[in-house]
Amino acid sequence: MKILKYLAIGIAVLGVLFATAFFIKSNSKPSIQFETETVFITSIEQKTVATGKVVPEDEVAIKPQISGIIDAILVEEGDEVRAGDLLARIKVVPNEQSLNSARGRVKNAQIVLKNANLEYKRNKTLFDKGIISSQDFNNIELRYNQALQEVSNAESDLQIIRLGSSGGSASANTNIRATVSGTILEIPIKEGDQVIQSNTFNAGTTIATIADLKKMIFEGKIDEAEVGKLYQDMPLKISLGAIQDKEYDAKLKFIAPKGNEEQGTVQFRIEGVVFLDSDFFIRAGYSANASIVLEKKDSIPAVREALLQFDKETEDPYVEVQIDDHKFEKRDVEIGISDGINVEILSGISKEDNIKVWNKTEPLKKGDDQEDKS
């Protein structure tokens, strides 16, 4: 009996020791098993995106040279026109005061002409008889010719006020013609609208807007932090919101010398010539994004940017490098360019170092998952 008692006590003691050892061993393991990664060689492009739109390189606004009412519009938006094509006709509505003054000028000129004609005929007879000198007759003839010209000028001015043209011009002012070749983008008026002529004090009413849609440019804005990295003729990649899975090559041609503050940041306007093809018809005003490669490096050491940590006080970047099983030490690193996924490593770690994946989450255990659901 005593032997069995001692044997039972011994088994119990061994069980307690075994349980204690298992408990100590299991609790000595880290709660999270961290994975590691190493430095790799890759190429990195640092890009920025400028938002904007594509517009014609040149837009020409057609304006009338005389005020009046639109009598007829002979084209529609989207029509292709050539320089000199007739776009619209204007019906002149003369100003009553100007019309009355022009009529009075014609009558006065006719009175002066009638008197000069009588004097010319009388002195012509005297000159033929040798009674007056040739100098006196020449002066009288000059006044007669001047009176004839004044009547002609007054009648022409009256016709211009009434009809918009003197009748002798190659193209009447009432005929609105295209000044350039291209596509009609917009006709902001309709038949019956009153229009104002373009003059020194008034820009005039726009009859139509014409542009060559084969010559398009990108207009966008870029932040002041990146504008210093741009240069003339640098390549761009243009993607349009209306056309999916298509990029157009472009070339930067203008960087604004002055920025404008928008929502607390300074933005600079940029323009780029877009090289179109015949695959799609590009309409003026399409929204667009320009992808710009600010810096590119090939075959450089890099790590995933997610491996970086930053000191709370100095904000300097660092990584944790494995020195033993489940043991890591802090290493300050110097970084270069980044594309948002990978970052260049200039110094601080080597290809042989195992870097801690510090932000990897531990998968939930089955029991924990059920507990969370409950």
C-alpha positions as CSV (number, residue, x, y, z in Angstrom):
1,M,0.0,0.0,0.0
2,K,2.8,2.4,0.9
3,I,4.5,1.7,-2.4
4,L,1.4,2.6,-4.3
5,K,0.9,5.7,-2.2
6,Y,4.5,6.9,-2.9
7,L,4.1,6.1,-6.6
8,A,0.9,8.2,-6.8
9,I,2.6,11.1,-5.1
10,G,5.6,10.8,-7.5
11,I,3.3,10.8,-10.5
12,A,1.5,13.9,-9.2
13,V,4.7,15.7,-8.6
14,L,6.0,14.9,-12.1
15,G,2.7,16.1,-13.5
16,V,2.9,19.4,-11.7
17,L,6.5,19.9,-12.9
18,F,5.6,19.1,-16.4
19,A,2.7,21.5,-16.4
20,T,4.8,24.2,-14.9
21,A,7.5,23.7,-17.5
22,F,5.0,23.8,-20.4
23,F,3.4,26.9,-19.0
24,I,6.7,28.7,-18.7
25,K,7.8,27.6,-22.2
26,S,4.5,28.6,-23.8
27,N,4.5,32.1,-22.1
28,S,8.1,32.7,-23.2
29,K,7.1,32.8,-26.8
30,P,6.2,36.2,-28.3
31,S,2.5,37.0,-28.7
32,I,3.0,37.9,-32.3
33,Q,5.3,36.2,-34.8
34,F,6.7,39.0,-37.0
35,E,7.6,38.3,-40.7
36,T,10.6,39.9,-42.3
37,E,11.6,41.2,-45.7
38,T,14.8,42.2,-47.3
39,V,16.1,45.0,-49.5
40,F,15.5,44.4,-53.3
41,I,16.6,46.1,-56.5
42,T,14.0,47.9,-58.6
43,S,13.1,51.0,-60.6
44,I,11.1,53.8,-59.1
45,E,9.3,56.7,-60.8
46,Q,8.1,59.7,-58.8
47,K,5.0,61.0,-60.5
48,T,2.4,63.7,-60.0
49,V,-1.0,64.2,-61.6
50,A,-2.3,67.5,-62.8
51,T,-6.0,67.9,-63.3
52,G,-7.5,70.0,-66.0
53,K,-9.2,69.7,-69.4
54,V,-8.3,69.6,-73.1
55,V,-9.3,72.7,-75.1
56,P,-8.5,73.9,-78.7
57,E,-5.2,75.7,-79.0
58,D,-6.9,78.7,-80.7
59,E,-10.5,79.8,-80.4
60,V,-11.7,82.6,-82.6
61,A,-14.8,84.6,-81.7
62,I,-16.6,86.0,-84.8
63,K,-18.1,89.5,-84.1
64,P,-20.1,91.8,-86.4
65,Q,-18.8,95.1,-87.8
66,I,-22.2,96.7,-87.7
67,S,-25.1,96.7,-85.2
68,G,-28.5,95.2,-86.2
69,I,-30.8,92.2,-85.9
70,I,-29.8,88.6,-86.9
71,D,-31.8,88.0,-90.1
72,A,-30.5,84.4,-90.8
73,I,-28.0,81.9,-89.3
74,L,-26.6,79.6,-92.1
75,V,-24.5,77.2,-90.0
76,E,-25.0,74.9,-87.0
77,E,-22.7,74.0,-84.1
78,G,-20.4,71.2,-85.1
79,D,-20.2,72.3,-88.8
80,E,-16.8,72.4,-90.5
81,V,-16.2,75.8,-92.2
82,R,-13.4,77.4,-94.1
83,A,-12.2,81.0,-94.0
84,G,-14.6,83.2,-95.9
85,D,-17.7,80.9,-95.5
86,L,-20.9,82.8,-94.9
87,L,-22.2,82.2,-91.3
88,A,-25.0,84.7,-90.8
89,R,-26.7,87.8,-92.2
90,I,-27.6,90.9,-90.3
91,K,-30.6,93.2,-91.0
92,V,-29.6,96.8,-90.3
93,V,-31.8,98.9,-88.0
94,P,-30.5,102.4,-88.6
95,N,-30.4,105.0,-85.9
96,E,-33.0,107.6,-86.6
97,Q,-30.7,110.5,-85.6
98,S,-27.8,109.3,-87.7
99,L,-30.2,108.6,-90.6
100,N,-31.7,112.1,-90.5
101,S,-28.3,113.7,-90.4
102,A,-27.1,111.7,-93.4
103,R,-30.2,112.7,-95.4
104,G,-29.6,116.4,-94.5
105,R,-26.0,116.1,-95.6
106,V,-27.1,114.7,-99.0
107,K,-29.6,117.6,-99.5
108,N,-27.0,120.2,-98.6
109,A,-24.4,118.6,-100.9
110,Q,-27.0,118.6,-103.7
111,I,-27.7,122.3,-103.2
112,V,-24.0,123.2,-103.3
113,L,-23.6,121.1,-106.4
114,K,-26.5,122.8,-108.2
115,N,-25.0,126.2,-107.5
116,A,-21.5,125.1,-108.5
117,N,-22.9,123.6,-111.7
118,L,-24.6,126.9,-112.7
119,E,-21.4,128.8,-111.9
120,Y,-19.3,126.3,-113.9
121,K,-21.5,126.6,-117.0
122,R,-21.6,130.4,-116.9
123,N,-17.8,130.7,-116.6
124,K,-17.2,128.0,-119.2
125,T,-18.9,130.2,-121.8
126,L,-16.8,133.2,-120.7
127,F,-13.6,131.2,-120.8
128,D,-14.4,130.0,-124.3
129,K,-14.8,133.6,-125.4
130,G,-11.5,134.6,-123.7
131,I,-13.1,136.9,-121.3
132,I,-11.7,135.2,-118.1
133,S,-8.3,133.7,-117.5
134,S,-7.6,130.0,-117.3
135,Q,-6.6,130.3,-113.7
136,D,-10.0,131.7,-112.7
137,F,-11.8,129.1,-114.7
138,N,-9.7,126.3,-113.1
139,N,-10.7,127.4,-109.6
140,I,-14.4,127.4,-110.6
141,E,-14.0,123.9,-112.2
142,L,-12.3,122.6,-109.0
143,R,-15.2,123.8,-106.8
144,Y,-17.6,122.1,-109.2
145,N,-15.7,118.8,-109.0
146,Q,-15.5,119.0,-105.2
147,A,-19.2,119.5,-105.0
148,L,-19.7,116.4,-107.2
149,Q,-17.5,114.3,-104.9
150,E,-19.3,115.6,-101.8
151,V,-22.6,114.5,-103.1
152,S,-21.2,111.0,-103.9
153,N,-19.7,110.7,-100.4
154,A,-22.9,111.9,-98.7
155,E,-25.0,109.4,-100.7
156,S,-22.6,106.5,-99.8
157,D,-22.7,107.4,-96.1
158,L,-26.5,107.4,-96.2
159,Q,-26.6,104.0,-97.9
160,I,-24.2,102.6,-95.3
161,I,-26.4,103.8,-92.4
162,R,-29.5,102.4,-94.1
163,L,-28.2,99.1,-95.5
164,G,-24.9,98.5,-93.8
165,S,-22.9,98.7,-97.1
166,S,-22.2,101.3,-99.7
167,G,-22.8,98.7,-102.4
168,G,-19.4,98.8,-103.9
169,S,-17.5,96.8,-101.2
170,A,-16.5,93.2,-102.0
171,S,-18.2,91.9,-98.8
172,A,-21.0,93.7,-97.2
173,N,-20.8,94.3,-93.4
174,T,-24.2,92.6,-93.1
175,N,-22.7,89.3,-94.2
176,I,-20.9,87.6,-91.3
177,R,-18.2,85.4,-92.6
178,A,-15.7,83.0,-91.0
179,T,-12.3,84.5,-90.5
180,V,-10.5,81.1,-89.9
181,S,-11.1,77.5,-90.9
182,G,-12.3,75.0,-88.3
183,T,-15.3,73.7,-86.4
184,I,-18.2,75.8,-85.1
185,L,-18.0,75.3,-81.4
186,E,-20.8,77.5,-80.3
187,I,-23.4,79.8,-81.7
188,P,-24.7,81.8,-78.7
189,I,-27.3,83.9,-80.6
190,K,-30.4,83.0,-82.6
191,E,-32.4,84.6,-85.4
192,G,-34.1,87.8,-84.3
193,D,-31.5,88.6,-81.6
194,Q,-30.0,92.1,-81.6
195,V,-26.2,92.3,-81.9
196,I,-23.8,95.1,-81.3
197,Q,-20.8,95.9,-83.5
198,S,-17.2,95.5,-82.3
199,N,-15.6,98.9,-81.7
200,T,-13.2,100.7,-79.4
201,F,-15.6,100.9,-76.5
202,N,-17.4,97.5,-76.9
203,A,-16.1,94.0,-77.6
204,G,-19.3,93.4,-79.6
205,T,-21.7,90.4,-79.6
206,T,-20.2,87.0,-80.4
207,I,-21.9,85.5,-83.4
208,A,-20.0,82.2,-83.4
209,T,-16.8,80.6,-81.9
210,I,-14.6,78.7,-84.3
211,A,-11.6,76.4,-83.5
212,D,-9.5,73.7,-85.1
213,L,-10.2,70.6,-83.1
214,K,-7.1,68.9,-84.6
215,K,-4.9,71.1,-82.5
216,M,-5.7,70.6,-78.8
217,I,-3.8,71.5,-75.7
218,F,-4.1,70.4,-72.0
219,E,-4.8,73.1,-69.5
220,G,-4.2,72.2,-65.9
221,K,-2.9,73.3,-62.5
222,I,0.0,71.9,-60.4
223,D,1.0,72.5,-56.8
224,E,3.9,74.9,-55.9
225,A,5.8,72.0,-54.2
226,E,6.2,70.3,-57.6
227,V,6.3,73.2,-60.1
228,G,10.0,73.6,-59.6
229,K,10.7,70.1,-61.0
230,L,9.0,70.9,-64.3
231,Y,10.8,72.1,-67.4
232,Q,9.9,73.1,-71.0
233,D,9.2,70.2,-73.4
234,M,9.0,67.5,-70.7
235,P,6.8,64.6,-71.7
236,L,3.3,64.2,-70.3
237,K,0.7,61.4,-70.5
238,I,-2.9,62.6,-70.9
239,S,-5.9,60.5,-69.9
240,L,-9.4,61.7,-70.7
241,G,-12.4,61.1,-68.5
242,A,-14.6,60.4,-71.5
243,I,-12.3,57.8,-73.1
244,Q,-11.3,54.8,-71.0
245,D,-8.0,52.8,-71.3
246,K,-6.5,55.4,-73.6
247,E,-3.5,57.7,-73.1
248,Y,-2.2,60.5,-75.3
249,D,1.3,61.7,-75.5
250,A,1.8,65.4,-74.8
251,K,4.6,67.9,-74.4
252,L,4.7,70.7,-71.8
253,K,4.9,74.1,-73.5
254,F,4.0,76.6,-70.8
255,I,4.4,77.1,-67.0
256,A,2.8,80.1,-65.5
257,P,5.2,82.6,-63.9
258,K,2.7,83.5,-61.3
259,G,0.6,81.2,-59.1
260,N,-2.9,81.7,-57.6
261,E,-3.9,80.7,-54.1
262,E,-6.7,78.1,-54.1
263,Q,-8.0,76.6,-50.8
264,G,-4.8,77.5,-48.9
265,T,-2.4,76.2,-51.6
266,V,-0.7,78.0,-54.4
267,Q,-1.5,76.5,-57.9
268,F,0.4,77.2,-61.1
269,R,-1.3,76.9,-64.5
270,I,0.4,74.7,-67.1
271,E,-0.3,73.9,-70.8
272,G,0.8,71.0,-72.9
273,V,0.5,70.2,-76.6
274,V,-1.5,67.0,-77.0
275,F,-0.6,64.6,-79.9
276,L,-3.9,63.3,-81.2
277,D,-4.7,60.4,-83.4
278,S,-7.7,59.3,-85.5
279,D,-8.9,56.7,-83.1
280,F,-11.3,59.0,-81.3
281,F,-13.0,62.3,-81.9
282,I,-11.8,64.7,-79.1
283,R,-14.3,67.3,-78.1
284,A,-13.4,70.6,-76.6
285,G,-13.7,70.8,-72.8
286,Y,-13.1,67.1,-72.0
287,S,-11.9,66.7,-68.4
288,A,-8.3,65.3,-68.4
289,N,-5.5,64.3,-66.1
290,A,-1.8,64.7,-67.0
291,S,0.6,62.2,-65.5
292,I,4.1,63.8,-65.1
293,V,7.2,61.8,-64.2
294,L,9.1,64.2,-61.9
295,E,12.1,61.8,-61.2
296,K,13.0,58.3,-62.3
297,K,15.8,56.0,-61.0
298,D,16.6,52.5,-62.3
299,S,18.2,49.6,-60.5
300,I,18.3,51.0,-57.0
301,P,18.0,49.4,-53.6
302,A,14.5,49.7,-52.1
303,V,12.0,48.4,-49.6
304,R,8.3,48.6,-49.3
305,E,7.3,51.9,-47.8
306,A,5.1,50.2,-45.4
307,L,8.2,48.9,-43.5
308,L,9.2,52.4,-42.5
309,Q,8.5,53.8,-39.1
310,F,9.1,57.4,-38.0
311,D,10.5,58.7,-34.8
312,K,7.8,60.6,-32.8
313,E,10.2,63.4,-31.8
314,T,12.5,63.8,-34.8
315,E,10.2,62.3,-37.4
316,D,13.3,60.6,-38.9
317,P,12.6,57.3,-40.7
318,Y,13.8,54.0,-39.3
319,V,13.3,50.2,-39.6
320,E,13.6,47.3,-37.2
321,V,16.2,44.8,-38.2
322,Q,16.3,41.2,-36.8
323,I,19.4,40.4,-34.8
324,D,18.2,37.1,-33.2
325,D,15.1,34.9,-33.0
326,H,12.2,37.3,-32.3
327,K,14.7,40.1,-31.4
328,F,14.9,43.3,-33.4
329,E,16.9,46.5,-33.2
330,K,16.1,50.0,-34.4
331,R,18.1,51.2,-37.5
332,D,18.0,54.8,-38.8
333,V,17.8,54.9,-42.6
334,E,18.3,57.6,-45.2
335,I,15.6,57.4,-47.9
336,G,15.4,58.8,-51.5
337,I,12.5,58.9,-54.0
338,S,9.3,57.1,-53.5
339,D,6.3,56.1,-55.7
340,G,4.0,55.6,-52.7
341,I,4.6,51.8,-52.7
342,N,8.4,51.4,-52.7
343,V,11.0,53.8,-51.4
344,E,14.7,54.1,-52.2
345,I,17.2,53.2,-49.5
346,L,20.3,55.4,-49.5
347,S,22.0,54.1,-46.3
348,G,21.4,52.4,-43.0
349,I,20.7,48.8,-44.0
350,S,22.1,46.3,-46.4
351,K,20.7,43.5,-48.6
352,E,21.4,40.9,-45.9
353,D,19.3,42.5,-43.2
354,N,15.9,41.1,-42.4
355,I,13.5,43.9,-41.8
356,K,10.5,43.6,-39.5
357,V,7.0,43.8,-41.0
358,W,5.8,45.7,-38.1
359,N,2.3,46.5,-39.2
360,K,1.2,43.0,-40.3
361,T,-1.9,42.0,-38.4
362,E,-2.2,38.6,-36.7
363,P,-5.0,36.4,-38.1
364,L,-7.8,35.8,-35.7
365,K,-8.1,32.4,-34.1
366,K,-11.3,30.4,-34.5
367,G,-12.4,30.9,-30.9
368,D,-11.6,34.6,-31.0
369,D,-13.6,35.0,-34.2
370,Q,-16.6,33.3,-32.7
371,E,-16.3,35.5,-29.6
372,D,-16.2,38.7,-31.7
373,K,-19.3,37.6,-33.6
374,S,-21.2,37.0,-30.4
